[in-house]
């Protein structure tokens, strides 16, 4: 599933880095923290690898 916004893609990238051990899990905040706990490395990789071009920075919660 591709990311719907640039913010979601960035959060997935941070969560993926923590899951792989590149950054400390304690450094995560907000969405990336919950993503790291609830998603598999494969799911995070799919979201993080989404291209940002043409994506809005944020998507409204509707």
BELGI-V196681 format. One record per residue. SS is DSSP state (H for helix, E for strand, - for the rest). PHI is phi as a letter, one per 40 degrees, with the letter a starting at -180 (NA if undefined). Layout:
# BELGI-V196681
SS_PHI / SS_PHI
This chain:
# BELGI-V196681
-_NA / -_c / -_c / -_c / -_a / H_c / H_c / H_c / H_c / H_c / H_c / H_c / H_c / H_c / H_c / H_c / H_c / H_c / H_c / H_c / -_g / -_c / -_b / -_c / H_c / H_c / H_c / -_c / -_b / H_f / H_c / H_c / H_c / H_c / H_c / H_c / H_c / H_c / -_b / -_c / H_c / H_c / H_c / H_c / H_c / H_c / H_c / H_c / -_c / -_c / -_c / -_c / -_d / -_g / -_c / -_c / -_c / -_b / -_b / -_c / -_c / -_b
